């Protein structure tokens, strides 16, 4: 699988961990939608601190890279902004 990101992401001055989380969300998405519990997000970032992981997700939300869609079977659902990436 090849993932390409828009260079606008580089101009947002995001932390490397946040960009890594965004790439992991792309990798695990189905048609641009990610359904994942907090534990999966923590595994993807290799971060054991829940508050830090939440701050990564909030940074993605603040920069409109993802949007929160609600809960699915007690798991958070996020929609990825396809303006910033594509993959094959």
N, CA, C and O atoms as CSV, one atom per row, in Angstrom:
chain,resi,resn,atom,element,x,y,z
A,1,UNK,N,N,0.842,-1.173,0.000
A,1,UNK,CA,C,0.000,0.000,0.000
A,1,UNK,C,C,0.889,1.238,0.000
A,1,UNK,O,O,1.878,1.306,0.731
A,2,UNK,N,N,0.530,2.206,-0.820
A,2,UNK,CA,C,1.252,3.473,-0.863
A,2,UNK,C,C,0.320,4.572,-0.362
A,2,UNK,O,O,-0.820,4.686,-0.811
A,3,UNK,N,N,0.819,5.380,0.574
A,3,UNK,CA,C,0.052,6.500,1.106
A,3,UNK,C,C,0.785,7.781,0.748
A,3,UNK,O,O,1.986,7.903,0.989
A,4,UNK,N,N,0.068,8.731,0.176
A,4,UNK,CA,C,0.648,10.040,-0.129
A,4,UNK,C,C,-0.152,11.096,0.627
A,4,UNK,O,O,-1.382,11.050,0.664
A,5,UNK,N,N,0.563,12.052,1.229
A,5,UNK,CA,C,-0.117,13.124,1.953
A,5,UNK,C,C,0.122,14.445,1.240
A,5,UNK,O,O,1.143,14.638,0.579
A,6,UNK,N,N,-0.822,15.333,1.385
A,6,UNK,CA,C,-0.727,16.667,0.809
A,6,UNK,C,C,0.329,17.462,1.578
A,6,UNK,O,O,0.421,17.347,2.800
A,7,UNK,N,N,1.119,18.262,0.876
A,7,UNK,CA,C,2.179,19.021,1.537
A,7,UNK,C,C,1.644,20.078,2.500
A,7,UNK,O,O,2.406,20.621,3.300
A,8,UNK,N,N,0.350,20.378,2.437
A,8,UNK,CA,C,-0.246,21.324,3.395
A,8,UNK,C,C,-0.101,20.819,4.826
A,8,UNK,O,O,-0.023,21.617,5.760
A,9,UNK,N,N,-0.065,19.504,5.004
A,9,UNK,CA,C,0.106,18.930,6.341
A,9,UNK,C,C,1.444,19.356,6.939
A,9,UNK,O,O,1.544,19.602,8.141
A,10,UNK,N,N,2.462,19.441,6.100
A,10,UNK,CA,C,3.787,19.839,6.577
A,10,UNK,C,C,3.804,21.294,7.042
A,10,UNK,O,O,4.598,21.660,7.909
A,11,UNK,N,N,2.942,22.113,6.474
A,11,UNK,CA,C,2.874,23.528,6.838
A,11,UNK,C,C,2.031,23.776,8.088
A,11,UNK,O,O,1.983,24.904,8.578
A,12,UNK,N,N,1.374,22.758,8.607
A,12,UNK,CA,C,0.523,22.910,9.791
A,12,UNK,C,C,1.316,22.856,11.091
A,12,UNK,O,O,0.753,23.062,12.165
A,13,UNK,N,N,2.587,22.588,11.009
A,13,UNK,CA,C,3.481,22.449,12.167
A,13,UNK,C,C,2.924,21.483,13.219
A,13,UNK,O,O,2.832,21.802,14.404
A,14,UNK,N,N,2.562,20.309,12.746
A,14,UNK,CA,C,2.084,19.239,13.622
A,14,UNK,C,C,3.271,18.484,14.213
A,14,UNK,O,O,4.343,18.408,13.614
A,15,UNK,N,N,3.056,17.940,15.382
A,15,UNK,CA,C,4.087,17.096,15.994
A,15,UNK,C,C,4.213,15.798,15.183
A,15,UNK,O,O,3.230,15.338,14.603
A,16,UNK,N,N,5.394,15.215,15.140
A,16,UNK,CA,C,5.580,13.972,14.378
A,16,UNK,C,C,4.642,12.849,14.827
A,16,UNK,O,O,4.192,12.049,14.007
A,17,UNK,N,N,4.350,12.791,16.120
A,17,UNK,CA,C,3.457,11.748,16.626
A,17,UNK,C,C,2.045,11.910,16.066
A,17,UNK,O,O,1.350,10.922,15.827
A,18,UNK,N,N,1.630,13.141,15.861
A,18,UNK,CA,C,0.291,13.411,15.324
A,18,UNK,C,C,0.228,12.984,13.859
A,18,UNK,O,O,-0.755,12.381,13.429
A,19,UNK,N,N,1.264,13.293,13.099
A,19,UNK,CA,C,1.316,12.874,11.696
A,19,UNK,C,C,1.344,11.346,11.611
A,19,UNK,O,O,0.693,10.752,10.752
A,20,UNK,N,N,2.105,10.720,12.512
A,20,UNK,CA,C,2.161,9.258,12.554
A,20,UNK,C,C,0.772,8.671,12.844
A,20,UNK,O,O,0.366,7.696,12.210
A,21,UNK,N,N,0.058,9.254,13.786
A,21,UNK,CA,C,-1.293,8.776,14.096
A,21,UNK,C,C,-2.203,8.934,12.882
A,21,UNK,O,O,-2.992,8.037,12.581
A,22,UNK,N,N,-2.102,10.059,12.183
A,22,UNK,CA,C,-2.922,10.276,10.989
A,22,UNK,C,C,-2.621,9.215,9.928
A,22,UNK,O,O,-3.540,8.691,9.299
A,23,UNK,N,N,-1.355,8.900,9.728
A,23,UNK,CA,C,-0.990,7.863,8.763
A,23,UNK,C,C,-1.498,6.491,9.191
A,23,UNK,O,O,-1.937,5.703,8.353
A,24,UNK,N,N,-1.442,6.203,10.482
A,24,UNK,CA,C,-1.973,4.936,10.983
A,24,UNK,C,C,-3.487,4.865,10.804
A,24,UNK,O,O,-4.031,3.804,10.498
A,25,UNK,N,N,-4.159,5.988,10.993
A,25,UNK,CA,C,-5.610,6.014,10.802
A,25,UNK,C,C,-5.952,5.775,9.330
A,25,UNK,O,O,-6.929,5.091,9.021
A,26,UNK,N,N,-5.151,6.337,8.426
A,26,UNK,CA,C,-5.362,6.086,6.995
A,26,UNK,C,C,-5.188,4.597,6.707
A,26,UNK,O,O,-5.991,3.992,5.996
A,27,UNK,N,N,-4.144,4.024,7.260
A,27,UNK,CA,C,-3.840,2.610,7.031
A,27,UNK,C,C,-4.969,1.702,7.515
A,27,UNK,O,O,-5.275,0.701,6.866
A,28,UNK,N,N,-5.590,2.038,8.646
A,28,UNK,CA,C,-6.622,1.188,9.229
A,28,UNK,C,C,-8.043,1.610,8.833
A,28,UNK,O,O,-9.015,1.061,9.352
A,29,UNK,N,N,-8.168,2.557,7.939
A,29,UNK,CA,C,-9.497,3.053,7.576
A,29,UNK,C,C,-10.147,2.167,6.519
A,29,UNK,O,O,-9.480,1.451,5.772
A,30,UNK,N,N,-11.455,2.245,6.487
A,30,UNK,CA,C,-12.239,1.600,5.444
A,30,UNK,C,C,-13.054,2.692,4.779
A,30,UNK,O,O,-13.992,3.231,5.365
A,31,UNK,N,N,-12.683,3.011,3.548
A,31,UNK,CA,C,-13.338,4.067,2.774
A,31,UNK,C,C,-13.322,5.403,3.508
A,31,UNK,O,O,-14.303,6.146,3.477
A,32,UNK,N,N,-12.220,5.703,4.161
A,32,UNK,CA,C,-12.062,6.989,4.821
A,32,UNK,C,C,-12.689,7.088,6.197
A,32,UNK,O,O,-12.748,8.176,6.770
A,33,UNK,N,N,-13.158,5.977,6.737
A,33,UNK,CA,C,-13.781,5.964,8.059
A,33,UNK,C,C,-12.995,5.024,8.975
A,33,UNK,O,O,-12.673,3.894,8.607
A,34,UNK,N,N,-12.699,5.515,10.163
A,34,UNK,CA,C,-11.963,4.717,11.149
A,34,UNK,C,C,-12.865,4.498,12.354
A,34,UNK,O,O,-13.370,5.453,12.945
A,35,UNK,N,N,-13.062,3.239,12.713
A,35,UNK,CA,C,-13.794,2.877,13.925
A,35,UNK,C,C,-12.791,2.179,14.829
A,35,UNK,O,O,-12.350,1.066,14.545
A,36,UNK,N,N,-12.433,2.853,15.931
A,36,UNK,CA,C,-11.388,2.289,16.779
A,36,UNK,C,C,-11.592,2.691,18.236
A,36,UNK,O,O,-11.957,3.831,18.524
A,37,UNK,N,N,-11.357,1.756,19.150
A,37,UNK,CA,C,-11.377,2.112,20.567
A,37,UNK,C,C,-10.105,2.869,20.935
A,37,UNK,O,O,-9.137,2.874,20.175
A,38,UNK,N,N,-10.110,3.490,22.071
A,38,UNK,CA,C,-8.954,4.256,22.537
A,38,UNK,C,C,-7.701,3.387,22.623
A,38,UNK,O,O,-6.594,3.857,22.360
A,39,UNK,N,N,-7.880,2.128,22.991
A,39,UNK,CA,C,-6.716,1.239,23.115
A,39,UNK,C,C,-6.015,1.035,21.769
A,39,UNK,O,O,-4.788,0.951,21.722
A,40,UNK,N,N,-6.774,0.956,20.685
A,40,UNK,CA,C,-6.159,0.818,19.363
A,40,UNK,C,C,-5.373,2.065,18.999
A,40,UNK,O,O,-4.264,1.977,18.471
A,41,UNK,N,N,-5.948,3.227,19.281
A,41,UNK,CA,C,-5.240,4.476,19.000
A,41,UNK,C,C,-3.941,4.547,19.795
A,41,UNK,O,O,-2.922,5.025,19.296
A,42,UNK,N,N,-3.985,4.069,21.035
A,42,UNK,CA,C,-2.790,4.071,21.866
A,42,UNK,C,C,-1.737,3.101,21.324
A,42,UNK,O,O,-0.542,3.382,21.404
A,43,UNK,N,N,-2.167,1.972,20.779
A,43,UNK,CA,C,-1.235,1.026,20.175
A,43,UNK,C,C,-0.585,1.625,18.931
A,43,UNK,O,O,0.618,1.477,18.718
A,44,UNK,N,N,-1.387,2.299,18.115
A,44,UNK,CA,C,-0.878,2.874,16.874
A,44,UNK,C,C,0.173,3.945,17.144
A,44,UNK,O,O,1.131,4.072,16.381
A,45,UNK,N,N,0.010,4.712,18.210
A,45,UNK,CA,C,0.984,5.763,18.530
A,45,UNK,C,C,2.076,5.265,19.457
A,45,UNK,O,O,3.057,5.967,19.706
A,46,UNK,N,N,1.908,4.061,19.965
A,46,UNK,CA,C,2.841,3.479,20.939
A,46,UNK,C,C,2.979,4.389,22.156
A,46,UNK,O,O,4.064,4.556,22.713
A,47,UNK,N,N,1.857,4.968,22.549
A,47,UNK,CA,C,1.808,5.884,23.687
A,47,UNK,C,C,0.934,5.247,24.765
A,47,UNK,O,O,-0.194,4.838,24.489
A,48,UNK,N,N,1.444,5.163,25.977
A,48,UNK,CA,C,0.696,4.543,27.068
A,48,UNK,C,C,-0.094,5.544,27.889
A,48,UNK,O,O,-0.908,5.158,28.728
A,49,UNK,N,N,0.139,6.827,27.655
A,49,UNK,CA,C,-0.552,7.880,28.391
A,49,UNK,C,C,-1.820,8.282,27.648
A,49,UNK,O,O,-1.754,8.805,26.536
A,50,UNK,N,N,-2.962,8.040,28.258
A,50,UNK,CA,C,-4.245,8.288,27.613
A,50,UNK,C,C,-4.440,9.772,27.295
A,50,UNK,O,O,-4.934,10.110,26.219
A,51,UNK,N,N,-4.062,10.652,28.208
A,51,UNK,CA,C,-4.253,12.084,27.995
A,51,UNK,C,C,-3.418,12.602,26.822
A,51,UNK,O,O,-3.881,13.445,26.054
A,52,UNK,N,N,-2.204,12.103,26.687
A,52,UNK,CA,C,-1.352,12.507,25.567
A,52,UNK,C,C,-1.954,12.036,24.256
A,52,UNK,O,O,-1.959,12.769,23.267
A,53,UNK,N,N,-2.459,10.821,24.251
A,53,UNK,CA,C,-3.077,10.278,23.048
A,53,UNK,C,C,-4.319,11.073,22.664
A,53,UNK,O,O,-4.557,11.322,21.482
A,54,UNK,N,N,-5.101,11.468,23.642
A,54,UNK,CA,C,-6.283,12.291,23.377
A,54,UNK,C,C,-5.864,13.639,22.799
A,54,UNK,O,O,-6.549,14.180,21.932
A,55,UNK,N,N,-4.743,14.185,23.273
A,55,UNK,CA,C,-4.278,15.470,22.731
A,55,UNK,C,C,-3.859,15.324,21.266
A,55,UNK,O,O,-4.027,16.260,20.484
A,56,UNK,N,N,-3.314,14.159,20.885
A,56,UNK,CA,C,-2.977,13.912,19.480
A,56,UNK,C,C,-4.244,13.921,18.619
A,56,UNK,O,O,-4.277,14.537,17.554
A,57,UNK,N,N,-5.273,13.236,19.089
A,57,UNK,CA,C,-6.535,13.181,18.352
A,57,UNK,C,C,-7.151,14.575,18.276
A,57,UNK,O,O,-7.653,14.972,17.224
A,58,UNK,N,N,-7.119,15.318,19.375
A,58,UNK,CA,C,-7.666,16.677,19.378
A,58,UNK,C,C,-6.931,17.584,18.402
A,58,UNK,O,O,-7.542,18.446,17.771
A,59,UNK,N,N,-5.628,17.394,18.279
A,59,UNK,CA,C,-4.856,18.194,17.319
A,59,UNK,C,C,-5.280,17.879,15.886
A,59,UNK,O,O,-5.351,18.777,15.046
A,60,UNK,N,N,-5.558,16.613,15.608
A,60,UNK,CA,C,-6.073,16.249,14.288
A,60,UNK,C,C,-7.451,16.859,14.049
A,60,UNK,O,O,-7.749,17.320,12.947
A,61,UNK,N,N,-8.281,16.859,15.076
A,61,UNK,CA,C,-9.613,17.465,14.965
A,61,UNK,C,C,-9.516,18.974,14.768
A,61,UNK,O,O,-10.232,19.534,13.937
A,62,UNK,N,N,-8.644,19.637,15.517
A,62,UNK,CA,C,-8.492,21.087,15.422
A,62,UNK,C,C,-8.003,21.530,14.048
A,62,UNK,O,O,-8.386,22.594,13.561
A,63,UNK,N,N,-7.161,20.718,13.427
A,63,UNK,CA,C,-6.636,21.042,12.102
A,63,UNK,C,C,-7.501,20.496,10.972
A,63,UNK,O,O,-7.132,20.575,9.800
A,64,UNK,N,N,-8.658,19.939,11.336
A,64,UNK,CA,C,-9.650,19.430,10.388
A,64,UNK,C,C,-9.108,18.315,9.488
A,64,UNK,O,O,-9.545,18.164,8.347
A,65,UNK,N,N,-8.163,17.544,10.003
A,65,UNK,CA,C,-7.689,16.370,9.280
A,65,UNK,C,C,-8.657,15.208,9.452
A,65,UNK,O,O,-8.756,14.335,8.589
A,66,UNK,N,N,-9.368,15.206,10.573
A,66,UNK,CA,C,-10.407,14.207,10.835
A,66,UNK,C,C,-11.611,14.912,11.445
A,66,UNK,O,O,-11.503,16.027,11.956
A,67,UNK,N,N,-12.760,14.245,11.384
A,67,UNK,CA,C,-13.954,14.735,12.065
A,67,UNK,C,C,-14.536,13.591,12.883
A,67,UNK,O,O,-14.474,12.430,12.479
A,68,UNK,N,N,-15.096,13.928,14.027
A,68,UNK,CA,C,-15.707,12.927,14.896
A,68,UNK,C,C,-17.125,12.673,14.403
A,68,UNK,O,O,-17.919,13.604,14.274
A,69,UNK,N,N,-17.439,11.412,14.127
A,69,UNK,CA,C,-18.744,11.055,13.582
A,69,UNK,C,C,-19.697,10.484,14.629
A,69,UNK,O,O,-20.903,10.418,14.391
A,70,UNK,N,N,-19.181,10.076,15.773
A,70,UNK,CA,C,-20.031,9.503,16.806
A,70,UNK,C,C,-19.470,8.188,17.311
A,70,UNK,O,O,-18.300,7.869,17.101
A,71,UNK,N,N,-20.327,7.430,17.981
A,71,UNK,CA,C,-19.924,6.144,18.539
A,71,UNK,C,C,-20.561,5.001,17.747
A,71,UNK,O,O,-21.721,5.074,17.340
A,72,UNK,N,N,-19.778,3.951,17.542
A,72,UNK,CA,C,-20.264,2.736,16.910
A,72,UNK,C,C,-19.853,1.577,17.804
A,72,UNK,O,O,-18.666,1.282,17.942
A,73,UNK,N,N,-20.829,0.925,18.407
A,73,UNK,CA,C,-20.546,-0.181,19.333
A,73,UNK,C,C,-19.531,0.228,20.397
A,73,UNK,O,O,-18.580,-0.505,20.670
A,74,UNK,N,N,-19.736,1.398,20.993
A,74,UNK,CA,C,-18.893,1.953,22.065
A,74,UNK,C,C,-17.471,2.262,21.599
A,74,UNK,O,O,-16.571,2.419,22.424
A,75,UNK,N,N,-17.266,2.350,20.299
A,75,UNK,CA,C,-15.971,2.727,19.736
A,75,UNK,C,C,-16.152,4.049,18.996
A,75,UNK,O,O,-17.179,4.267,18.353
A,76,UNK,N,N,-15.170,4.919,19.085
A,76,UNK,CA,C,-15.268,6.207,18.425
A,76,UNK,C,C,-15.075,6.040,16.919
A,76,UNK,O,O,-14.246,5.251,16.464
A,77,UNK,N,N,-15.855,6.795,16.165
A,77,UNK,CA,C,-15.795,6.752,14.718
A,77,UNK,C,C,-15.311,8.105,14.208
A,77,UNK,O,O,-15.862,9.148,14.561
A,78,UNK,N,N,-14.281,8.072,13.380
A,78,UNK,CA,C,-13.707,9.283,12.800
A,78,UNK,C,C,-13.743,9.174,11.283
A,78,UNK,O,O,-13.519,8.106,10.712
A,79,UNK,N,N,-14.030,10.297,10.648
A,79,UNK,CA,C,-13.979,10.368,9.192
A,79,UNK,C,C,-12.744,11.163,8.817
A,79,UNK,O,O,-12.529,12.264,9.323
A,80,UNK,N,N,-11.935,10.607,7.931
A,80,UNK,CA,C,-10.708,11.251,7.494
A,80,UNK,C,C,-11.014,12.262,6.398
A,80,UNK,O,O,-11.860,12.019,5.538
A,81,UNK,N,N,-10.330,13.383,6.434
A,81,UNK,CA,C,-10.506,14.415,5.416
A,81,UNK,C,C,-9.670,14.018,4.203
A,81,UNK,O,O,-8.442,14.099,4.236
A,82,UNK,N,N,-10.342,13.587,3.128
A,82,UNK,CA,C,-9.617,13.078,1.968
A,82,UNK,C,C,-8.942,14.176,1.152
A,82,UNK,O,O,-8.313,13.893,0.133
A,83,UNK,N,N,-9.068,15.404,1.588
A,83,UNK,CA,C,-8.366,16.517,0.941
A,83,UNK,C,C,-6.859,16.427,1.196
A,83,UNK,O,O,-6.068,16.974,0.428
A,84,UNK,N,N,-6.458,15.739,2.273
A,84,UNK,CA,C,-5.070,15.719,2.691
A,84,UNK,C,C,-4.316,14.427,2.398
A,84,UNK,O,O,-3.138,14.326,2.741
A,85,UNK,N,N,-4.943,13.455,1.787
A,85,UNK,CA,C,-4.233,12.194,1.513
A,85,UNK,C,C,-4.880,11.430,0.382
A,85,UNK,O,O,-6.025,11.695,0.015
A,86,UNK,N,N,-4.150,10.485,-0.167
A,86,UNK,CA,C,-4.711,9.463,-1.021
A,86,UNK,C,C,-3.819,8.221,-0.920
A,86,UNK,O,O,-2.644,8.321,-0.566
A,87,UNK,N,N,-4.368,7.090,-1.222
A,87,UNK,CA,C,-3.593,5.849,-1.160
A,87,UNK,C,C,-4.067,4.871,-2.210
A,87,UNK,O,O,-5.188,4.953,-2.711
A,88,UNK,N,N,-3.185,3.945,-2.529
A,88,UNK,CA,C,-3.488,2.885,-3.503
A,88,UNK,C,C,-3.280,1.552,-2.850
A,88,UNK,O,O,-3.476,0.516,-3.484
